[in-house]
Amino acid sequence: MNKFQEKGLAIVAEALGESGTLHWEDPETVRITINRGPSFTLRMVLRREDDPSAVGLTPTLWILRRPKRRELQDLRAKGQSFVALNGAVRIQAPGVLIDRTDLTLPAKSTRPSQRSAFSDRASLIARWLFYQPASTQSTITGLAAAAGVSPSVASYAVQDLEQRHLVQITASGRERRIRLVEHRELIAQWAKEYDWRDNVRLRVHAPIGSPRRFLTRLRALSLPPYAVTLQAGASLLLPHAPVEQIHLYVDLRSQARLADLTRRLDWPSDSSGQFQFLLPYYKTSVWGGVREHDGVPVVSDLQLMIDLWNHPIRGREQAELLLEKHLSSNS
């Protein structure tokens, strides 16, 4: 889902309030569930159109940038649903009509700027520092080379980490030597800026059966590069970790390609499905440290921890156990 659609759906969510919920299902479809009287679900295709004159038969949620009043009147007359980025919303479905023009525009994103140590490329510095023995000290030049980033990226990443009191910097002649001193606080602060739900997600119906056997069968499906995370990843590293859902990062750069993949697999989108594909928010750094456990690619321990940190089903508990194992092995 692109930012244009996200902004429109944020307005729709405000219009629905507590009377309904939104569920993104695939690159072009959102499901709107209305909880008023008899509950039912309405599926609408997202359209990025400024001139919605061609109204089709498919129930459509028109997302409009700067519509004229007559265009909105025309859509109302034709019984169409729309959201305009000036705050106007109309949702029409059997037994339901929501029509408002007084909604507040979504606030500007609170996503940290690209100068954050937790942005994609800059996070390679934090990821590398996390795995170093406590006695290891590195220079900016050494960090940049080890993490595979430019010295300028390494410099602002370290500066941000220092401001957060996560690293210790010692002067040695003309050089500054850096080491990570707050492993748990690193994850805690990271999890305030990133949440596993920031990844583009698509829930599907897949023939899972036994989760462990299903995971080992994935390699026979000719998938793009992938790695498991969250409960599925934790279950491979921790004893007795429950698996209610499987979350799989897949190295695809567009929702259209993900939709093609699900069609090839014949795994239809399903809001109650126990399998979720994730298009990674960290398009580059999420793949660092991927390794196999029992023949299944799993994200790095650090990525698994920050994914789990805010997960509602024992996520924090499992992340803490992984962190304890890491700290004891690195001491």
SEMI-673621 format. One line per field, with one value per atom (N, C-alpha, C, O): x, y, z; atom name. Coordinates in pm, whole numbers. Each point is the difference from the previous one (the first is absolute). Layout:
c1: (X  ...)
c2: (Y  ...)
c3: (Z  ...)
atom: (CA  ...)
This chain:
c1: (84  -84  89  91  -120  84  -47  -107  188  -30  -131  -71  41  -123  -121  -94  97  -109  -7  -108  226  3  -66  -73  100  -58  -152  -72  24  -144  -65  -106  169  -59  2  -85  183  1  -123  -57  15  -122  -122  -91  89  -112  -10  -109  224  0  -59  -72  103  -56  -151  -74  27  -144  -71  -110  173  -61  -5  -96  202  7  -8  72  -159  -15  -104  -27  -33  -106  51  -78  208  52  151  66  -11  145  42  -80  209  58  99  74  -73  96  54  -75  207  61  16  53  -97  1  99  64  -49  96  35  -54  144  46  -110  25  -147  -103  -130  -96  91  -128  7  92  -190  -16  -136  -99  93  -128  -44  76  -199  -56  -110  -102  123  -97  -78  57  -189  -86  -64  -62  78  -56  -119  6  -110  -118  -121  -24  -53  -112  55  101  -168  53  139  16  83  137  20  -45  112  31  129  51  3  128  -17  -65  122  -5  141  88  -67  131  -3  -92  196  7  138  100  -94  127  51  -75  199  58  34  61  -99  29  75  -41  152  73  -34  72  -182  -51  -40  -58  89  -45  -131  -73  42  -124  -77  22  -110  -69  -123  -103  110  -118  -39  -118  218  -30  -33  91  -217  -44  -32  -84  152  -21  -100  -58  37  -95  60  -73  208  65  -14  30  -75  -6  136  100  -96  127  8  -95  210  30  91  118  -173  79  82  -54  184  88  44  71  -113  13  90  -9  95  96  -64  -5  -45  -60  -129  -4  -100  -123  -77  5  -76  -91  -133  -34  -41  -125  -96  -69  65  -93  38  -87  217  43  -50  -45  52  -51  -151  -55  -14  -145  -37  -99  178  -27  18  -80  184  22  -112  -44  -2  -112  -124  -72  48  -119  6  -104  223  17  17  23  -33  9  139  14  89  138  62  -39  136  74  131  61  -16  124  60  -66  193  68  82  79  -97  76  101  -30  147  105  -19  87  -203  -36  -87  -44  20  -74  -142  -71  25  -135  0  90  -191  -10  -146  -91  70  -132  23  72  -134  4  -143  -80  46  -136  7  78  -161  -7  -140  -74  34  -135  -27  65  -160  -38  87  -22  120  93  26  20  -22  41  75  -55  181  83  39  61  -96  30  37  -85  216  48  96  71  -72  89  83  66  -69  63  115  32  30  103  136  30  50  134  96  -2  87  101  96  26  28  96  120  47  2  119  119  4  93  122  66  -9  74  61  98  77  -80  97  121  86  -78  116  128  8  91  124  65  -18  95  66  107  36  15  101  133  95  -87  120  -5  92  -198  -10  93  22  34  85  -80  57  -191  -84  -66  -93  141  -44  70  91  -131  43  152  55  13  145  75  97  -141  70  -9  92  -199  -15  104  20  46  107  112  69  -50  102  -43  78  -201  -48  -2  33  -70  -5  141  16  84  136  53  61  -85  46  -63  63  -187  -74  69  -6  72  58  146  60  -1  141  21  -83  193  32  9  29  -54  -5  129  -1  114  129  34  99  -178  31  -29  -109  206  -19  34  97  -177  16  5  -58  128  2  -113  -60  31  -104  36  -85  211  43  -15  -46  86  -12  -145  -34  -52  -142  -61  -75  107  -55  39  -84  211  47  -67  -41  31  -58  -149  -49  -21  -145  -36  -115  211  -28  -76  -82  109  -64  109  118  -156  96  40  -76  194  40  -100  -17  -49  -98  -121  -50  3  -111  43  -74  195  51  11  -29  71  20  -131  -8  -97  -125  -71  -73  94  -58  62  -70  203  68  -39  -19  8  -40  -137  -20  -74  -133  4  -67  144  12  63  -36  131  62  -101  -4  -76  -100  -104  -60  40  -94  67  -66  195  77  8  -2  11  7  142  28  62  138  94  -35  151  107  108  42  1  102  122  -9  123  126  97  18  43  100  131  47  10  131  84  -5  82  72  -101  -83  91  -92  -123  -91  89  -111  -98  36  -160  -101  -37  -28  28  -30  -136  -30  -51  -141  -30  49  -129  -54  -141  -32  -49  -137  -1  62  -134  -2  -141  -16  -87  -138  -76  -71  86  -64  -153  -73  27  -145  -65  -106  168  -56  2  -87  185  2  -128  -65  28  -120  -124  -92  87  -116  -22  -113  221  -14  -32  -80  140  -27  -148  -63  9  -140  -98  -120  166  -87  -13  -98  194  -2  -42  -41  52  -34  -87  24  -123  -90  -15  1  -15  -10  -116  2  -103  -113  33  -83  205  42  32  4  18  19  -132  -106  112  -120  -37  85  -210  -39  -116  -90  95  -111  -29  84  -203  -40  -68  -87  127  -55  -40  38  -116  -33  101  3  80  102  -22  -50  87  -21  105  92  -106  106  5  104  -215  5  94  -22  128  103  92  63  -52  85  145  60  -2  141  20  94  -180  13  -26  66  -163  -30  122  31  37  117  109  65  -45  104  -42  87  -216  -46  10  -12  33  0  109  -21  135  111  -33  68  -170  -38  -92  -39  4  -100  62  -74  204  67  -39  -37  47  -31  119  113  -137  113  70  -52  169  66  -97  -75  77  -95  65  106  -172  45  -119  -81  70  -112  35  117  -220  17  -113  -82  76  -103  -15  101  -223  -20  72  61  -67  62  151  60  1  143  36  95  -173  27  -13  73  -167  -22  120  18  64  119  119  98  -107  114  -26  94  -221  -34  -87  -88  110  -84  -142  -21  -73  -142  -59  -102  161  -59  -122  10  -126  -121  4  64  -134  -11  -148  -57  -4  -139  -8  -98  202  5  143  96  -83  131  16  -86  196  31  128  102  -109  112  39  -77  199  54  32  57  -92  31  63  -47  153  79  -65  50  -160  -70  -13  -17  25  2  -133  -7  -98  -128  -114  14  -125  -119  -55  -60  81  -48  72  -63  193  74  -43  -2  -31  -49  -133  -25  -62  -129  21  -70  167  31  45  -38  120  49  -115  -5  -85  -111  -92  -56  41  -81  69  -66  197  73  -9  -11  17  -8  -143  -23  -72  -143  -30  -71  127  -29  -80  58  -189  -83  12  26  -47  0  -116  -108  133  -98  28  105  -199  22  14  46  -86  16  111  17  58  107  111  24  44  106  139  101  -94  129  0  -94  203  12  132  107  -116  118  32  -90  219  45  94  101  -134  95  78  -59  190  72  8  28  -54  25  149  41  42  145  42  40  -51  20  141  20  80  139  43  46  -61  63  -70  60  -186  -70  65  -16  89  58  137  53  4  129  -14  -86  171  -3  -102  -16  -54  -94  80  101  -148  68  -104  -116  157  -94  -1  105  -226  -18  -90  -114  166  -75  -46  -110  196  -30  -94  -44  13  -94  73  58  -57  63  -74  -122  198  -56  75  120  -190  64  102  -1  87  100  -68  -117  190  -56  -47  -106  183  -37  -130  -89  77  -123  -118  -110  132  -106  -42  -119  216  -32  -83  -99  139  -74  -137  -93  81  -133  -89  -117  173  -78  -36  -100  180  -9  -142  -46  -24  -135  -109  -116  154  -102  -84  55  -189  -86  1  -38  81  -7  138  78  -48  125  124  111  -129  112  111  117  -152  102  72  122  -197  60  103  110  -145  91  121  112  -134  111  98  121  -172  87  81  117  -178  73  112  111  -138  103  112  118  -154  101  88  121  -184  76  102  114  -156  90  114  116  -147  103  102  120  -168  91  89  118  -174  81  106  107  -133  99  105  109  -142  93  80  85  -114  68  142  72)
c2: (-118  118  124  12  81  119  106  -12  119  103  72  44  -31  67  -77  58  -191  -83  0  3  -9  -1  126  -7  121  125  -3  42  -93  -10  -93  31  -145  -97  49  -38  124  58  88  3  68  81  -89  28  -137  -94  -59  -13  -22  -58  97  -41  172  99  8  14  -24  5  -121  13  -129  -121  4  -46  103  2  -140  -90  70  -131  -86  -112  165  -75  -96  -77  80  -90  -6  78  -170  -18  -20  -40  70  -17  -115  -17  -63  -109  3  -21  47  -7  -146  -78  39  -140  -34  -105  192  -22  136  101  -95  132  94  120  -168  88  -3  67  -143  -21  24  -45  117  17  -53  22  -91  -49  91  27  22  88  -77  -33  5  -73  98  72  -70  90  -76  -105  157  -66  80  58  -57  76  -81  -20  -26  -88  -132  -49  -9  -125  27  87  -161  22  -59  -111  185  -50  65  93  -143  50  50  -64  179  61  11  57  -111  8  110  9  74  110  7  -17  42  12  143  95  -79  132  54  -69  192  64  129  82  -64  126  80  -4  74  74  140  19  79  136  30  91  -165  19  -131  -84  64  -128  -8  -53  103  2  -139  -25  -66  -135  -88  -54  42  -78  -141  -20  -77  -138  -70  61  -189  -79  -50  -27  13  -49  103  117  -157  97  65  -68  199  71  108  75  -69  113  93  -28  139  96  84  58  -53  84  117  -19  140  117  104  27  31  97  136  49  14  133  3  64  -131  -7  132  73  -46  115  -42  -118  217  -30  -76  -92  130  -67  -147  -84  54  -140  -83  -113  170  -72  -14  -103  208  -8  -109  -71  60  -102  -140  -90  72  -131  -34  -114  214  -23  -42  -92  160  -32  -142  -63  14  -135  -106  -117  160  -95  -56  -113  191  -47  44  100  -177  32  68  -31  126  73  54  11  24  79  105  -32  158  110  47  2  34  36  136  49  14  121  -33  89  -220  -42  -44  -28  20  -46  -151  -55  -13  -145  -39  55  -149  -63  -149  -46  -31  -145  -48  22  -89  -52  -150  -51  -19  -145  -40  83  -207  -41  27  -57  142  31  103  29  27  95  117  -18  138  118  93  48  -25  96  108  -28  152  110  122  62  -29  110  88  -47  174  95  80  97  -138  79  -71  29  -123  -81  69  74  -99  59  -79  -123  194  -67  -75  43  -157  -74  86  78  -92  75  -46  -113  200  -38  -116  -14  -68  -120  35  97  -178  17  -89  -12  -51  -85  81  110  -160  76  29  -75  182  37  -101  -87  99  -92  19  -74  172  16  -86  3  -79  -90  -118  -50  7  -120  -125  -105  115  -115  3  -76  162  -7  -119  -58  22  -126  -14  -88  174  -16  33  -67  171  37  -111  -16  -60  -106  -110  -79  73  -99  23  -94  220  30  -61  -71  100  -54  -153  -65  10  -146  -60  -103  167  -53  14  -93  209  21  -99  -44  9  -87  -134  -60  11  -134  -3  -108  225  1  -31  38  -107  -23  132  105  -110  121  80  121  -188  68  64  73  -98  50  149  46  29  142  25  -55  136  21  149  82  -49  137  18  -97  221  28  -68  -62  75  -62  -151  -63  5  -144  -45  -103  178  -33  6  -90  195  15  -118  -55  16  -112  -130  -80  57  -125  -10  -108  220  -2  18  -22  62  18  127  2  106  128  106  -27  145  108  56  -12  75  63  105  19  51  101  -65  52  -164  -71  -52  13  -71  -49  114  -19  137  114  46  19  0  49  -109  31  -159  -108  -1  -12  24  1  124  -7  121  122  -17  41  -100  -22  -100  20  -126  -99  62  -33  124  68  90  4  68  88  -79  51  -176  -88  -71  -76  100  -60  -152  -73  26  -144  -48  -120  212  -37  80  108  -162  71  34  -85  210  45  47  84  -141  30  61  -54  166  63  -76  -32  5  -65  74  -31  130  85  82  69  -76  74  -84  48  -171  -89  -9  24  -61  -27  -147  -50  -19  -143  -22  55  -138  -15  -144  -95  82  -132  15  100  -200  0  -40  -99  177  -29  -28  -44  69  -19  -88  52  -182  -91  -2  12  -26  -7  134  4  106  131  29  71  -125  14  -57  66  -187  -63  77  20  23  73  130  32  44  124  -27  72  -175  -37  -33  40  -114  -44  115  -18  134  117  66  72  -95  61  -99  40  -168  -102  -105  -38  -8  -105  -101  39  -166  -102  28  -46  121  33  109  32  25  96  -68  66  -197  -73  -10  -14  19  -26  -146  -87  59  -135  -49  77  -204  -62  -134  -90  76  -124  -89  45  -171  -92  -132  -29  -48  -136  -94  -16  -46  -93  -135  -5  -105  -135  -32  -76  133  -10  -137  -65  21  -125  14  84  -165  12  116  -6  110  114  -39  51  -139  -37  -71  31  -126  -70  95  -9  100  97  87  25  21  85  -72  61  -188  -75  -27  -24  26  -25  125  -9  125  124  1  55  -115  5  -72  22  -107  -71  84  -45  166  80  102  79  -76  97  143  78  -45  136  92  -48  180  95  -16  -68  130  -7  38  97  -173  22  -32  -62  106  -31  13  91  -182  4  91  23  29  86  -23  -90  170  -6  -141  -66  17  -127  -115  -84  81  -110  0  -106  224  8  -37  -73  124  -30  -148  -54  -14  -142  -84  -111  162  -74  24  -74  178  37  -23  -16  14  -12  -124  -28  -44  -118  40  96  -169  15  134  41  28  126  -32  -81  142  -32  58  103  -168  51  2  -103  221  14  55  -24  98  54  -7  -2  -3  1  131  37  34  126  -20  -44  77  -28  125  51  0  105  -59  -109  179  -46  116  113  -142  104  39  -35  107  55  150  45  33  146  66  123  -200  63  -91  -123  184  -75  -76  -106  159  -71  -135  -100  99  -126  -97  -122  175  -86  -60  -119  199  -53  -109  -101  121  -104  -129  -109  123  -118  -76  -123  193  -69  -68  -105  166  -66  -127  -102  108  -119  -112  -117  152  -101  -48  -102  178  -26  10  -83  188  31  130  108  -116  121  86  -51  181  89  -40  -35  41  -46  72  -19  103  79  -85  48  -175  -89  -102  -91  105  -95  5  103  -215  -12  23  -22  67  25  143  44  30  137  19  -30  80  46  142  80  -51  134  54  -64  180  73  89  89  -109  60  152  60  0  143  27  97  -186  10  -80  -116  180  -71  -55  -105  173  -44  -76  -114  177  -54  -121  -75  52  -116  -132  -101  102  -124  -29  -110  206  -24  -98  17  -117  -96  -110  -80  73  -112  -130  -11  -88  -129  -110  28  -151  -111  -72  -22  -13  -86  -115  21  -142  -118  15  -42  103  14  114  10  77  111  133  23  65  131  84  13  43  82  133  4  104  130  -2  -92  191  9  8  38  -74  8  142  19  81  138  38  59  -92  30  -72  55  -179  -76  68  6  45  66  127  21  62  125  -26  78  -186  -38  -48  36  -116  -58  102  -17  121  89  52  7  28  55  -98  38  -163  -98  -40  -27  24  -19  -141  -17  -84  -137  -44  -57  83  -38  57  -51  155  53  54  -33  117  59  -109  4  -100  -110  -76  -29  -2  -75  85  -51  181  89  9  0  7  6  -129  6  -121  -126  -5  -46  93  3  95  -29  144  97  -57  18  -88  -61  -101  -5  -75  -97  72  -43  152  74  61  -11  74  66  -101  26  -141  -101  -58  -37  26  -53  102  -36  167  107  55  88  -139  55  -54  36)
c3: (0  0  0  82  -175  -6  99  60  -45  99  -34  90  -220  -43  52  53  -70  48  153  58  7  146  57  99  -162  48  -14  90  -203  -21  101  54  -29  91  144  81  -48  135  21  109  -214  8  12  78  -155  9  140  56  2  134  102  91  -108  92  -18  98  -222  -26  61  53  -61  55  152  61  0  145  56  -45  145  61  -70  42  -149  -67  -105  -57  29  -102  2  69  -146  -8  -145  -85  60  -133  3  97  -204  -13  -142  -96  81  -132  -37  79  -200  -37  -109  5  -103  -107  -57  46  -147  -46  -48  -12  -16  -52  79  -37  142  66  149  68  -17  143  39  -71  182  51  113  93  -102  102  72  -60  186  79  86  81  -100  74  115  -20  141  118  52  109  -185  40  -41  -119  217  -33  -51  50  -151  -58  -59  -86  132  -47  -138  -28  -58  -133  -46  62  -172  -50  -142  -83  56  -131  -56  64  -183  -64  -106  -80  83  -96  -61  69  -198  -70  14  -27  67  12  -138  -82  56  -128  24  82  -153  7  -124  -100  108  -116  43  107  -189  26  -71  41  -147  -73  1  -88  183  13  -89  43  -165  -86  -48  -28  18  -47  121  64  -33  114  -45  -88  146  -40  89  90  -116  77  130  96  -92  122  111  -22  142  111  20  25  -37  -7  106  22  44  88  -77  -17  -31  -75  97  93  -116  81  -87  -99  135  -86  64  120  -201  52  21  113  -219  9  -82  -105  151  -79  5  98  -207  -1  61  5  42  68  -91  45  -172  -92  -20  -23  33  -14  117  -18  138  116  -6  38  -85  -16  -100  18  -124  -101  57  -28  108  63  98  8  67  92  -76  40  -152  -80  -55  -20  -5  -54  109  -29  155  110  22  47  -81  12  133  59  -14  121  -37  -102  186  -30  127  103  -112  102  -73  -89  128  -58  103  120  -164  95  63  72  -98  74  121  72  -51  118  -23  97  -222  -30  -21  -66  122  -11  -22  63  -153  -15  -12  -89  177  -6  -9  91  -202  -18  -17  -80  157  -5  41  54  -76  40  147  87  -61  137  69  118  -188  62  -93  -120  175  -75  95  98  -130  73  -98  -103  134  -92  83  62  -61  82  -80  -88  120  -68  101  -37  164  106  67  115  -183  63  -5  -93  194  10  -86  -1  -70  -81  91  112  -159  82  34  -82  203  41  -81  -49  36  -70  72  122  -199  56  110  -10  116  108  -22  88  -205  -32  14  -54  124  17  -134  -96  91  -124  -36  81  -203  -47  73  -26  118  81  125  82  -68  116  -16  -110  222  -1  -32  -26  28  -25  -137  -25  -64  -140  -65  60  -180  -59  -7  65  -141  -18  128  34  37  123  104  80  -80  100  -16  92  -207  -18  102  38  4  102  134  63  -20  126  -2  99  -214  -11  15  65  -124  10  144  53  8  137  97  96  -120  91  18  108  -212  5  41  7  20  36  148  83  -50  142  75  -59  189  81  -5  17  -41  -1  -134  -9  -93  -135  -10  36  -87  -28  -146  -51  -15  -144  -32  70  -176  -50  -100  -46  12  -101  -131  -64  23  -126  5  -96  209  14  2  -60  128  4  -140  -40  -33  -135  -88  -72  78  -82  43  -85  216  49  -31  -32  40  -23  -146  -38  -45  -142  -32  -91  167  -26  -17  25  -68  -17  135  96  -86  127  48  120  -212  42  67  100  -153  63  138  97  -91  128  101  118  -164  90  61  121  -203  58  80  94  -129  80  140  100  -95  129  80  121  -188  69  65  114  -186  54  116  102  -116  107  125  112  -134  114  71  123  -199  60  79  94  -134  71  118  72  -50  109  -14  99  -223  -26  -28  8  -42  -27  89  50  -32  72  -101  -78  79  -95  78  90  -126  67  -101  -109  146  -88  11  109  -226  -5  -104  -119  166  -93  -78  58  -190  -85  -35  -68  114  -32  117  115  -148  100  -10  -109  219  1  66  106  -173  36  40  -62  168  32  56  63  -87  50  147  38  44  144  52  114  -195  47  -100  -87  99  -95  15  -98  221  19  -34  -64  107  -28  -150  -50  -21  -146  -59  -82  122  -53  44  -80  205  50  -77  -37  12  -75  -147  -61  6  -139  -16  -98  194  -9  19  -25  69  5  -136  -25  -63  -133  -108  -109  139  -99  67  115  -187  47  -114  -117  151  -105  -95  -114  161  -87  -100  -85  92  -102  -133  -104  106  -124  -76  62  -194  -80  19  -20  59  37  -86  -34  1  -73  64  -2  58  65  -103  -75  70  -100  67  114  -189  42  -64  -122  205  -47  68  112  -180  57  106  -27  146  100  68  -1  58  76  118  87  -83  103  -36  -106  189  -35  -27  -95  175  -19  -133  -73  40  -129  -116  -103  121  -105  -30  -116  221  -20  -79  -85  112  -72  -144  -85  55  -137  -88  -122  183  -78  -107  -108  137  -95  -130  -101  100  -122  -89  -108  152  -73  -94  -60  44  -89  34  -87  216  44  -24  -12  4  4  134  88  -69  131  112  -12  121  108  133  6  102  135  93  -15  112  94  117  30  34  116  98  -20  127  102  56  25  -4  68  -69  66  -198  -73  21  16  -17  23  142  24  72  141  28  83  -151  26  -39  52  -144  -43  93  -4  86  85  148  77  -37  141  23  -81  187  27  39  75  -127  38  -42  55  -150  -49  -86  -92  120  -76  -140  -24  -69  -137  -38  -36  45  -42  -142  -71  30  -136  -51  78  -210  -63  -76  -80  107  -69  -80  53  -180  -90  -76  -81  107  -85  -136  -9  -96  -135  -76  8  -82  -67  -133  -107  116  -115  21  114  -222  14  -33  -2  -23  -31  42  5  26  37  -120  16  -136  -119  -15  -33  59  -9  110  -21  136  107  -40  24  -84  -45  -105  0  -91  -100  68  -42  147  72  65  -9  75  68  -101  29  -147  -104  -50  -22  5  -46  102  -37  165  104  24  65  -118  25  149  57  6  140  2  -2  6  -7  125  109  -126  117  90  -46  176  98  131  60  -15  121  124  104  -111  114  -21  81  -190  -30  103  62  -43  100  -59  68  -193  -65  -51  -66  96  -48  -73  54  -177  -71  47  24  -10  38  -108  -31  -24  -84  96  61  -46  112  -4  -103  219  18  -15  -63  123  -14  -123  9  -123  -126  -15  -63  120  -10  124  -8  124  121  57  77  -112  56  -42  69  -180  -51  60  -17  87  63  116  86  -84  110  -12  92  -206  -19  -3  -68  144  3  14  31  -53  2  135  61  -17  116  -42  -43  54  -44  -145  -36  -45  -142  -34  -114  211  -22  17  106  -207  16  105  -5  99  108  1  -25  55  9  114  83  -78  107  136  10  93  136  30  61  -101  28  -71  62  -191  -71  63  11  31  64  130  32  44  127  -23  69  -164  -19  -64  20  -96  -51  114  7  81  109  108  69  -52  116  22  114  -222  13  -43  -16  -3  -42  121  107  -124  117  60  116  -193  51  47  -77  202  65  -70  18  -98  -75  87  -21  119  87  78  16  33  76  -84  47  -171  -87  -38  -7  -17  -32  117  -21  142  118  16  37  -65  7  -103  31  -151  -104  38  -23  81  41  111  1  94  108  -55  45  -142  -62  -70  9  -78  -73  95  -22  130  93  73  25  8  69  -90  48  -177  -93  -38  -45  62  -37  117  -17  137  118  12  93)
atom: (N  CA  C  O  N  CA  C  O  N  CA  C  O  N  CA  C  O  N  CA  C  O  N  CA  C  O  N  CA  C  O  N  CA  C  O  N  CA  C  O  N  CA  C  O  N  CA  C  O  N  CA  C  O  N  CA  C  O  N  CA  C  O  N  CA  C  O  N  CA  C  O  N  CA  C  O  N  CA  C  O  N  CA  C  O  N  CA  C  O  N  CA  C  O  N  CA  C  O  N  CA  C  O  N  CA  C  O  N  CA  C  O  N  CA  C  O  N  CA  C  O  N  CA  C  O  N  CA  C  O  N  CA  C  O  N  CA  C  O  N  CA  C  O  N  CA  C  O  N  CA  C  O  N  CA  C  O  N  CA  C  O  N  CA  C  O  N  CA  C  O  N  CA  C  O  N  CA  C  O  N  CA  C  O  N  CA  C  O  N  CA  C  O  N  CA  C  O  N  CA  C  O  N  CA  C  O  N  CA  C  O  N  CA  C  O  N  CA  C  O  N  CA  C  O  N  CA  C  O  N  CA  C  O  N  CA  C  O  N  CA  C  O  N  CA  C  O  N  CA  C  O  N  CA  C  O  N  CA  C  O  N  CA  C  O  N  CA  C  O  N  CA  C  O  N  CA  C  O  N  CA  C  O  N  CA  C  O  N  CA  C  O  N  CA  C  O  N  CA  C  O  N  CA  C  O  N  CA  C  O  N  CA  C  O  N  CA  C  O  N  CA  C  O  N  CA  C  O  N  CA  C  O  N  CA  C  O  N  CA  C  O  N  CA  C  O  N  CA  C  O  N  CA  C  O  N  CA  C  O  N  CA  C  O  N  CA  C  O  N  CA  C  O  N  CA  C  O  N  CA  C  O  N  CA  C  O  N  CA  C  O  N  CA  C  O  N  CA  C  O  N  CA  C  O  N  CA  C  O  N  CA  C  O  N  CA  C  O  N  CA  C  O  N  CA  C  O  N  CA  C  O  N  CA  C  O  N  CA  C  O  N  CA  C  O  N  CA  C  O  N  CA  C  O  N  CA  C  O  N  CA  C  O  N  CA  C  O  N  CA  C  O  N  CA  C  O  N  CA  C  O  N  CA  C  O  N  CA  C  O  N  CA  C  O  N  CA  C  O  N  CA  C  O  N  CA  C  O  N  CA  C  O  N  CA  C  O  N  CA  C  O  N  CA  C  O  N  CA  C  O  N  CA  C  O  N  CA  C  O  N  CA  C  O  N  CA  C  O  N  CA  C  O  N  CA  C  O  N  CA  C  O  N  CA  C  O  N  CA  C  O  N  CA  C  O  N  CA  C  O  N  CA  C  O  N  CA  C  O  N  CA  C  O  N  CA  C  O  N  CA  C  O  N  CA  C  O  N  CA  C  O  N  CA  C  O  N  CA  C  O  N  CA  C  O  N  CA  C  O  N  CA  C  O  N  CA  C  O  N  CA  C  O  N  CA  C  O  N  CA  C  O  N  CA  C  O  N  CA  C  O  N  CA  C  O  N  CA  C  O  N  CA  C  O  N  CA  C  O  N  CA  C  O  N  CA  C  O  N  CA  C  O  N  CA  C  O  N  CA  C  O  N  CA  C  O  N  CA  C  O  N  CA  C  O  N  CA  C  O  N  CA  C  O  N  CA  C  O  N  CA  C  O  N  CA  C  O  N  CA  C  O  N  CA  C  O  N  CA  C  O  N  CA  C  O  N  CA  C  O  N  CA  C  O  N  CA  C  O  N  CA  C  O  N  CA  C  O  N  CA  C  O  N  CA  C  O  N  CA  C  O  N  CA  C  O  N  CA  C  O  N  CA  C  O  N  CA  C  O  N  CA  C  O  N  CA  C  O  N  CA  C  O  N  CA  C  O  N  CA  C  O  N  CA  C  O  N  CA  C  O  N  CA  C  O  N  CA  C  O  N  CA  C  O  N  CA  C  O  N  CA  C  O  N  CA  C  O  N  CA  C  O  N  CA  C  O  N  CA  C  O  N  CA  C  O  N  CA  C  O  N  CA  C  O  N  CA  C  O  N  CA  C  O  N  CA  C  O  N  CA  C  O  N  CA  C  O  N  CA  C  O  N  CA  C  O  N  CA  C  O  N  CA  C  O  N  CA  C  O  N  CA  C  O  N  CA  C  O  N  CA  C  O  N  CA  C  O  N  CA  C  O  N  CA  C  O  N  CA  C  O  N  CA  C  O  N  CA  C  O  N  CA  C  O  N  CA  C  O  N  CA  C  O  N  CA  C  O  N  CA  C  O  N  CA  C  O  N  CA  C  O  N  CA  C  O  N  CA  C  O  N  CA  C  O  N  CA  C  O  N  CA  C  O  N  CA  C  O  N  CA  C  O  N  CA  C  O  N  CA  C  O  N  CA  C  O  N  CA  C  O  N  CA  C  O  N  CA  C  O  N  CA  C  O  N  CA  C  O  N  CA  C  O  N  CA  C  O  N  CA  C  O  N  CA  C  O  N  CA  C  O  N  CA  C  O  N  CA  C  O  N  CA  C  O  N  CA  C  O  N  CA  C  O  N  CA  C  O  N  CA  C  O  N  CA  C  O  N  CA  C  O  N  CA  C  O  N  CA  C  O  N  CA  C  O  N  CA  C  O  N  CA  C  O  N  CA  C  O  N  CA  C  O  N  CA  C  O  N  CA  C  O  N  CA  C  O  N  CA  C  O  N  CA  C  O  N  CA  C  O  N  CA  C  O  N  CA  C  O  N  CA  C  O  N  CA  C  O  N  CA  C  O  N  CA  C  O  N  CA  C  O  N  CA  C  O  N  CA  C  O  N  CA  C  O  N  CA  C  O  N  CA  C  O  N  CA  C  O  N  CA  C  O  N  CA  C  O  N  CA  C  O  N  CA  C  O  N  CA  C  O  N  CA  C  O  N  CA  C  O  N  CA  C  O  N  CA  C  O  N  CA  C  O  N  CA  C  O  N  CA  C  O  N  CA  C  O  N  CA  C  O  N  CA  C  O  N  CA  C  O  N  CA  C  O  N  CA  C  O  N  CA  C  O  N  CA  C  O  N  CA  C  O  N  CA  C  O  N  CA  C  O  N  CA  C  O  N  CA  C  O  N  CA  C  O  N  CA  C  O  N  CA  C  O  N  CA  C  O  N  CA  C  O  N  CA  C  O  N  CA  C  O  N  CA  C  O  N  CA  C  O  N  CA  C  O  N  CA  C  O  N  CA  C  O  N  CA  C  O  N  CA  C  O  N  CA  C  O  N  CA  C  O  N  CA  C  O  N  CA  C  O  N  CA  C  O  N  CA  C  O  N  CA  C  O  N  CA  C  O  N  CA  C  O  N  CA  C  O  N  CA  C  O  N  CA  C  O)
